[in-house]
């Protein structure tokens, strides 16, 4: 029970709490408890700083991440669609702790694996394209040569549909990946050679598109309906290899198919529904603002006007216990 004393000051009486060493020890205990109850080795405050959607302090209503971009290195330049290491690092820090296992079914040149290595996590990734798998191996070797650790890293040059052959069930804490966007890339390639051959999109925005491979079963060569069905199978297997309480983060971008009179393809929403259908809990949605890297252009003029979609989405799933 708290003890109080009556103190007199300037002829007025007031109630003051007794000052004891107990108060100091209680505050220290609070801080220790916060650290104990933190997330993945982070205190609650540290986790909040990583996870907050408000990145620009002066704009308290800005629900986006916009501090993630960085110049591409020689490995990243070999791939037509890479995301920043900082993005991977932030997601890995938020949803895993040191020593956990990270997975990427569409490893590409290995960005997720490099981020996992730098944060002292194990990592396994599958990549269909042998060129990209080889680049991932070289990039990892370079990093390990400078900062070696005793954790395990596995690059599998195989179709991610075979992931259950390479990853044990209930082992992965968090998946961080960005899948190909169906045959959208084929349409983009044609678009760059016709409509946008000399436009701001290609020249000033330095927008480049590269086909991942000529493989018929490459996710980047599938029509969108077939693509969604195949993604559902990957999500189902991904759920099996994920630990109870673990996460799966998918970096995706919505699309327009105006040539076929489809003004907007909500890829992130379709992906979220596919995940829910196989048992994932749709846990969170993060907006990655990329306006700073792309000049705004007038789209659809003069017949129809469209907004600039200069953002990507991070769909976050969780495996409920």
Helices and strands as residue ranges (DSSP letters): E 4-9, E 12-17, H 21-36, H 44-51, G 76-78, H 85-95, E 101-104, H 111-118, E 122-126, H 130-146, E 153-156, G 160-165, E 172-177, H 184-193, G 219-221, H 224-241, E 242-252, E 255-257, G 258-260, E 262-265, H 267-277, E 281-289, G 291-293, E 311-318
